[in-house]
Amino acid sequence: MHADIVALQAFYQASLGQVARRMVLRALREVWSNTAGLTVAGVGYAIPYLRPFRGEAARVLALMPAQQGVAPWPSEGPGLSCLCDDASLPLPDLSVDRVLLIHGLEGTEHPRPLLREIWRVLAGNGRLLVVAPNRRGLWARADGTPFGHGHPYSAGQLARALTDALFVPLRQTSALFVPPVQSRLALSWAPAWEKLGRRWFPGFGGVTMIEAGKQMFAGVTSVEPVAKKSLIMPLPNGVTQWHHEPHDQRPNP
Protein backbone atom coordinates (compact mmCIF):
# COMPACT_ATOMS: atom_id res chain seq x y z
CA MET A 1 0.00 0.00 0.00
CA HIS A 2 1.33 3.42 -0.96
CA ALA A 3 2.08 5.97 1.74
CA ASP A 4 -0.38 8.85 1.87
CA ILE A 5 0.66 12.08 0.16
CA VAL A 6 -0.03 14.13 3.30
CA ALA A 7 2.21 11.88 5.42
CA LEU A 8 4.96 12.03 2.78
CA GLN A 9 4.89 15.82 2.67
CA ALA A 10 4.91 16.08 6.48
CA PHE A 11 7.89 13.72 6.72
CA TYR A 12 10.03 15.68 4.27
CA GLN A 13 9.19 18.97 5.98
CA ALA A 14 10.49 17.66 9.32
CA SER A 15 14.15 17.56 10.36
CA LEU A 16 14.45 13.79 9.96
CA GLY A 17 13.00 13.95 6.45
CA GLN A 18 15.32 16.78 5.43
CA VAL A 19 18.34 14.78 6.58
CA ALA A 20 17.05 11.66 4.78
CA ARG A 21 16.61 13.68 1.60
CA ARG A 22 20.16 15.02 1.72
CA MET A 23 21.71 11.61 2.33
CA VAL A 24 19.71 9.84 -0.41
CA LEU A 25 20.22 12.72 -2.85
CA ARG A 26 23.97 12.61 -2.24
CA ALA A 27 24.07 8.92 -3.23
CA LEU A 28 21.72 9.57 -6.16
CA ARG A 29 23.96 12.27 -7.58
CA GLU A 30 26.96 9.97 -7.36
CA VAL A 31 25.11 7.68 -9.78
CA TRP A 32 23.62 10.43 -11.98
CA SER A 33 26.18 13.20 -11.85
CA ASN A 34 25.10 14.81 -15.12
CA THR A 35 21.69 14.75 -16.80
CA ALA A 36 22.23 17.69 -19.14
CA GLY A 37 19.88 17.54 -22.14
CA LEU A 38 18.01 14.47 -20.84
CA THR A 39 14.39 13.83 -19.89
CA VAL A 40 14.10 12.83 -16.24
CA ALA A 41 10.92 11.37 -14.72
CA GLY A 42 10.23 10.62 -11.08
CA VAL A 43 7.74 7.83 -10.35
CA GLY A 44 6.21 7.46 -6.89
CA TYR A 45 6.97 10.39 -4.60
CA ALA A 46 10.16 11.76 -6.13
CA ILE A 47 9.51 15.50 -5.71
CA PRO A 48 12.08 16.01 -2.91
CA TYR A 49 14.79 14.61 -5.18
CA LEU A 50 13.92 16.19 -8.54
CA ARG A 51 14.67 19.87 -7.96
CA PRO A 52 18.46 19.60 -8.58
CA PHE A 53 17.71 18.21 -12.05
CA ARG A 54 15.45 21.11 -13.12
CA GLY A 55 18.32 23.44 -13.95
CA GLU A 56 20.24 20.68 -15.70
CA ALA A 57 17.94 18.28 -17.56
CA ALA A 58 15.96 19.26 -20.65
CA ARG A 59 12.69 18.13 -19.06
CA VAL A 60 11.66 16.92 -15.60
CA LEU A 61 8.35 15.24 -14.71
CA ALA A 62 6.82 13.87 -11.49
CA LEU A 63 4.38 10.97 -11.92
CA MET A 64 2.44 10.03 -8.78
CA PRO A 65 0.24 6.92 -8.33
CA ALA A 66 -3.45 7.47 -7.75
CA GLN A 67 -3.40 5.34 -4.58
CA GLN A 68 -0.91 7.78 -3.04
CA GLY A 69 -2.31 11.09 -4.21
CA VAL A 70 -0.70 14.01 -5.99
CA ALA A 71 0.94 17.24 -4.90
CA PRO A 72 1.37 20.31 -7.12
CA TRP A 73 5.00 20.81 -8.12
CA PRO A 74 6.94 23.01 -8.48
CA SER A 75 5.61 25.95 -6.50
CA GLU A 76 6.64 28.33 -9.28
CA GLY A 77 6.04 28.10 -13.02
CA PRO A 78 4.00 25.50 -14.92
CA GLY A 79 2.95 22.36 -13.08
CA LEU A 80 5.15 19.32 -13.76
CA SER A 81 3.35 16.73 -11.63
CA CYS A 82 0.46 14.48 -12.57
CA LEU A 83 -1.73 11.79 -11.05
CA CYS A 84 -1.64 8.51 -12.95
CA ASP A 85 -2.14 4.77 -12.84
CA ASP A 86 1.24 3.27 -11.99
CA ALA A 87 0.58 0.42 -14.45
CA SER A 88 -0.24 2.85 -17.29
CA LEU A 89 2.08 5.84 -17.37
CA PRO A 90 0.90 8.74 -19.58
CA LEU A 91 4.07 8.81 -21.68
CA PRO A 92 4.98 7.56 -25.17
CA ASP A 93 7.27 4.59 -25.72
CA LEU A 94 11.02 5.28 -25.41
CA SER A 95 10.40 8.87 -24.29
CA VAL A 96 12.40 9.12 -21.03
CA ASP A 97 16.16 8.96 -20.48
CA ARG A 98 16.22 8.61 -16.70
CA VAL A 99 13.54 7.28 -14.34
CA LEU A 100 13.83 7.65 -10.57
CA LEU A 101 11.51 5.24 -8.75
CA ILE A 102 11.23 6.11 -5.06
CA HIS A 103 8.37 5.62 -2.61
CA GLY A 104 6.76 3.60 -5.36
CA LEU A 105 7.88 -0.01 -5.71
CA GLU A 106 7.40 -0.98 -2.07
CA GLY A 107 3.86 0.40 -2.05
CA THR A 108 2.43 -1.22 -5.17
CA GLU A 109 0.56 -4.51 -5.02
CA HIS A 110 1.77 -5.39 -8.53
CA PRO A 111 5.47 -4.52 -8.87
CA ARG A 112 6.08 -6.28 -12.19
CA PRO A 113 3.46 -4.33 -14.22
CA LEU A 114 4.89 -1.10 -12.79
CA LEU A 115 8.45 -2.05 -13.75
CA ARG A 116 7.36 -3.24 -17.21
CA GLU A 117 5.57 0.06 -17.78
CA ILE A 118 8.75 1.91 -16.86
CA TRP A 119 10.61 -0.39 -19.27
CA ARG A 120 8.19 0.69 -22.02
CA VAL A 121 8.68 4.44 -21.58
CA LEU A 122 12.44 4.25 -21.00
CA ALA A 123 14.71 4.98 -23.96
CA GLY A 124 16.85 2.14 -25.29
CA ASN A 125 19.99 3.49 -23.60
CA GLY A 126 18.04 4.93 -20.65
CA ARG A 127 18.54 4.15 -16.99
CA LEU A 128 16.20 3.32 -14.13
CA LEU A 129 17.29 4.02 -10.55
CA VAL A 130 15.18 2.24 -7.93
CA VAL A 131 15.34 3.37 -4.31
CA ALA A 132 13.62 0.88 -1.99
CA PRO A 133 13.61 0.28 1.79
CA ASN A 134 16.24 -2.26 2.79
CA ARG A 135 14.65 -5.06 4.77
CA ARG A 136 17.86 -5.42 6.83
CA GLY A 137 18.03 -1.73 7.74
CA LEU A 138 16.56 0.19 10.66
CA TRP A 139 14.44 2.48 8.47
CA ALA A 140 12.24 -0.41 7.28
CA ARG A 141 11.24 -0.89 10.95
CA ALA A 142 10.49 2.79 11.60
CA ASP A 143 6.73 3.19 11.25
CA GLY A 144 7.02 6.96 11.61
CA THR A 145 8.78 7.28 8.26
CA PRO A 146 7.55 6.41 4.74
CA PHE A 147 10.41 3.91 4.45
CA GLY A 148 8.70 1.85 7.16
CA HIS A 149 5.59 1.20 5.06
CA GLY A 150 4.99 -1.28 2.29
CA HIS A 151 7.20 -4.18 1.27
CA PRO A 152 10.96 -3.77 1.94
CA TYR A 153 13.51 -5.47 -0.30
CA SER A 154 16.88 -7.07 0.18
CA ALA A 155 19.44 -6.25 -2.50
CA GLY A 156 18.98 -9.72 -4.01
CA GLN A 157 15.20 -9.44 -4.08
CA LEU A 158 15.35 -6.04 -5.72
CA ALA A 159 17.81 -7.29 -8.36
CA ARG A 160 15.57 -10.29 -9.11
CA ALA A 161 12.49 -8.06 -9.44
CA LEU A 162 14.35 -5.94 -11.98
CA THR A 163 15.62 -8.97 -13.90
CA ASP A 164 12.12 -10.46 -14.02
CA ALA A 165 10.89 -7.20 -15.59
CA LEU A 166 13.60 -7.36 -18.30
CA PHE A 167 16.05 -4.95 -16.72
CA VAL A 168 19.77 -5.53 -16.28
CA PRO A 169 21.11 -4.37 -12.88
CA LEU A 170 24.23 -2.28 -13.48
CA ARG A 171 25.19 -0.63 -10.23
CA GLN A 172 24.21 -0.96 -6.59
CA THR A 173 24.71 1.37 -3.63
CA SER A 174 23.08 2.20 -0.29
CA ALA A 175 22.16 5.21 1.80
CA LEU A 176 20.53 6.19 5.12
CA PHE A 177 22.90 4.73 7.67
CA VAL A 178 21.93 7.44 10.14
CA PRO A 179 19.43 6.04 12.71
CA PRO A 180 15.80 7.11 12.08
CA VAL A 181 15.54 9.15 15.28
CA GLN A 182 14.59 12.75 15.98
CA SER A 183 17.70 13.45 18.07
CA ARG A 184 19.44 16.61 16.86
CA LEU A 185 22.79 15.21 17.95
CA ALA A 186 22.36 12.00 15.94
CA LEU A 187 21.14 13.90 12.88
CA SER A 188 24.06 16.32 13.07
CA TRP A 189 26.37 13.33 12.66
CA ALA A 190 24.52 12.06 9.57
CA PRO A 191 27.44 12.56 7.10
CA ALA A 192 29.73 10.62 9.43
CA TRP A 193 27.16 7.82 9.78
CA GLU A 194 26.91 7.64 5.98
CA LYS A 195 30.65 7.50 5.44
CA LEU A 196 31.15 4.84 8.11
CA GLY A 197 28.16 2.74 7.02
CA ARG A 198 28.95 2.74 3.31
CA ARG A 199 32.52 1.68 3.99
CA TRP A 200 32.05 -0.98 6.66
CA PHE A 201 28.34 -1.96 6.74
CA PRO A 202 26.95 -1.48 3.20
CA GLY A 203 24.28 -4.14 3.67
CA PHE A 204 22.59 -2.26 6.52
CA GLY A 205 21.68 1.04 4.89
CA GLY A 206 18.11 2.26 5.23
CA VAL A 207 17.60 2.07 1.47
CA THR A 208 19.02 -0.05 -1.32
CA MET A 209 19.60 1.71 -4.64
CA ILE A 210 20.06 -0.16 -7.91
CA GLU A 211 20.61 1.43 -11.31
CA ALA A 212 19.44 -0.73 -14.21
CA GLY A 213 19.34 -0.64 -18.00
CA LYS A 214 16.94 -2.31 -20.41
CA GLN A 215 17.40 -5.88 -21.56
CA MET A 216 16.79 -5.45 -25.27
CA PHE A 217 17.01 -9.00 -26.62
CA ALA A 218 14.73 -11.01 -24.38
CA GLY A 219 12.68 -13.85 -25.82
CA VAL A 220 9.23 -12.65 -24.86
CA THR A 221 5.87 -13.02 -26.53
CA SER A 222 5.06 -9.92 -28.53
CA VAL A 223 1.87 -8.07 -27.78
CA GLU A 224 -0.17 -5.99 -30.17
CA PRO A 225 -0.31 -2.31 -29.21
CA VAL A 226 -3.18 -1.48 -26.91
CA ALA A 227 -5.73 0.94 -28.25
CA LYS A 228 -6.26 3.52 -25.54
CA LYS A 229 -8.64 6.37 -24.97
CA SER A 230 -7.02 9.22 -23.04
CA LEU A 231 -9.00 11.25 -20.56
CA ILE A 232 -7.31 14.46 -19.40
CA MET A 233 -8.67 15.55 -16.03
CA PRO A 234 -7.60 19.00 -14.76
CA LEU A 235 -7.07 19.23 -11.01
CA PRO A 236 -6.50 22.26 -8.79
CA ASN A 237 -3.17 24.08 -8.58
CA GLY A 238 -1.92 23.21 -12.02
CA VAL A 239 -1.90 19.44 -11.54
CA THR A 240 -3.10 17.29 -14.41
CA GLN A 241 -4.45 13.76 -14.33
CA TRP A 242 -4.18 11.43 -17.30
CA HIS A 243 -6.29 8.31 -17.42
CA HIS A 244 -6.11 5.68 -20.15
CA GLU A 245 -8.87 3.19 -20.87
CA PRO A 246 -7.59 0.16 -22.80
CA HIS A 247 -9.89 -1.14 -25.51
CA ASP A 248 -8.21 -4.36 -26.53
CA GLN A 249 -5.01 -6.30 -26.14
CA ARG A 250 -4.24 -9.56 -27.87
CA PRO A 251 -0.92 -11.39 -27.77
CA ASN A 252 0.47 -12.34 -31.16
CA PRO A 253 0.85 -16.06 -31.75
URHU-V996985 format. One record per helix or strand of 3 or more residues. SS is the DSSP state (H for helix, E for strand). FROM is the first residue (numbers start at 0). TO is the last residue. If there is no record, write none. Layout:
ss = [SS & SS]
from = [FROM & FROM]
to = [TO & TO]
This chain:
ss = [H & H & E & H & E & E & E & H & H & E & H & H & H & E & H & H & H & E & E & H & E]
from = [4 & 14 & 38 & 46 & 58 & 80 & 95 & 104 & 110 & 121 & 138 & 145 & 154 & 166 & 183 & 189 & 201 & 206 & 226 & 235 & 239]
to = [12 & 30 & 43 & 53 & 64 & 84 & 101 & 106 & 120 & 133 & 140 & 147 & 163 & 174 & 187 & 199 & 203 & 213 & 233 & 237 & 247]
